[in-house]
């Protein structure tokens, strides 16, 4: 099983290190040809405007959209979640695959960035310690989107729509690998 | 559910991890900030004058006017950093109150204290600091810097000092990585660096925080050179807005930073960029005018 991590900018190395520690082959994706033979793709944290511009410039938007539409798993963390969303409230290039409305920098600037324990039923009883950095949140979800985690005030911070997974926080910045294992489990064994 | 914790070490360091593989550009007004964002910058650095102008005009260089910083914060959605003078913790308090995303305690401005750097642990906003070698990097991390950059020699358009400082830091890391644990205390004493951070760096084989290059990067190839040497991203100061076509050059530097291992792409983006900033031979600059020797 080989998983690609979009490596235009951001914390892609952290994702790759966790995948490799879990025994999964992980590769950096900067050009469309590098999507070939991948079983899944992770869109990391970083700056979503930077991703968008580089993805347009290097012809990655359509190939990534096609990849998502084939039903192969795709997971966006923070900026990656913005990149995956249908609606982001402003004009910037996104994949528009997942039927969620996202609000960028929803908690304010960096001084408002925070850590918190989240209840995530799909990961088991133990709370997940989540790191939110200038994080977005999901304002609303369309039909067929399952909410996986909320903050105390009800704000949606993790969701899944079939093969598409989105987290507003950064599991790649913690040592708890449950989100990565959850994502890997979505990858169907290649016959 | 537990309480939210803000201003923690993890969110400070994590913020810098989001910037990796990207280009942070110096801007002096909203219009330049928009150009930087449009070109794909992962953050901007708000300041009153770019280093090349500070060098030319002289005088005391201070934190930018808050009006300017707010104007820049309002103009873009990407993170906004701003510079405070070395040791000037009140400038840092002001920048934190304005809500900037990162503070650069910077040798490019005139130092406010020649002995003490800011106690950066005391702030909720994270700090980036310059360094010329591993000891200096670890001293700044010890004081609470959540991100490090090489100093280079700002405002020269000459990459030689950035290369020297990156090689020094990365080379020293390789050296301590090969040491026996019983040699770490001696090297900590030699470098004037906190023992715990020497140990952590030796075990990780890298700095415990993100490490960018800065000071003299002017071309796409300069940016890729620093990336191939092993830094996590680049700051470009005067190199963009002192060139003849800032938008094209900024975009080219962003692309070369992402595709730093692909010479064909670097060759393509380097074509027809117009004039780079003029640049200075660092050996011709009088010792007292060097910026990198500020701070210790």
Interface residues (C-beta under 8 A of the other chain):
Chain A: X7 X8 X9 X10 X11 X12 X13 X14 X30 X45 X46 X47 X49 X50 X53 X54 X57 X78 X79 X90 X104 X105 X108 X109 X110 X111 X112 X113 X114 X115 X116 X117 X118 X119 X127 X131 X132 X133 X134 X151 X152 X170 X173
Chain B: X1 X2 X3 X4 X5 X6 X7 X8 X10 X11 X14 X15 X17 X18 X19 X20 X21 X22 X37 X38 X39 X40 X41 X42 X43 X73 X77 X78 X79 X96 X99 X100 X101 X102 X124 X125 X126 X254 X255 X257 X258 X259 X262
